[in-house]
Amino acid sequence: MPSKKKKIHLLTLLALASLFLAACAKPSPQSLVKKAQQSKIANFQLKIDEHYYTGNKPVRFYGQINYQRSPFVMQADLTQSGDQNVKMWVGQHYAYVKYYKDQQEAWYKAKLSQFTTISHFQQLVKDMDTLTLSQKSAKLFSVSRTKNGWRLSYTGKSQRLWQEITETNGLASLSSDSQMAKAKLQQIKMTIDFSQKKQLTGLAIYAKYKVKGQTSSTKLAMLKVNQQKKLAIPKTVSKNSVDVSRLNK
């Protein structure tokens, strides 16, 4: 008969082994999506690259956005069709936009209330820090281990997932392609990355869709979630900007 002391040691080892196996066990897609939705996002980098048509004219819209929740700061560098470029910094009360005039560039400052399009854009980017997917869509994903944690992956043509991405999560509003949400989906590839502690670290979406027989595509990546350096509007921008609100008086 084993001694009582040996029994206690054996039970302790079994308990530790159970905890270890539980920690290493592959989580379900639903549990990871729930973790992503519960993640407290303080900052991220967003990259977008779209190819679509306006009539028969091909258009490319691409760029990068850096976002910080508190204090709110957003930096954007966006280009459409190679020659239309907008650089901007947005704070809690003011927006600074760089325009070109007479082959010279200058920064212009105005209250957010005067830049209605920027206020709308600001809210859309804020909405991107909340991932909302239904449990039915979550089941579509497969789970795999990575060197940094876990990854959810999906490749397919789920119209439900496409609708949730474009409408619920605001991708269509962020996009410059007004036809995206109503387009016929051809393929979607989506990955969602997590740390070892199952905290959201990034996501990537690539989609091909058709509008009036023309194939378009969009690529979106949310990177460096909670890993960005602190953002602040540069003094060279704030001090050297032309105050549009004063010019209008």
Protein Blocks (a to p, Z undefined) as FASTA:
>chain_A
ZZfklmmmmmmmmmmmmmmmmmmpccdfklmmmmmmmpccfbdcddddddddehjaccdd
dddddddfbacdddddddeehlaccdddddfkbccddddeehiacdddddfklmmmlmmm
mmmmmmmmpccddfklmmmpccdddfklpadddddjdfklmmmmmmmnommmmpmbfklm
mpccfbdcddddddfkopafbdcddddddeehiacddddddehihiaccddddfklmmmp
ccfklmmZZ
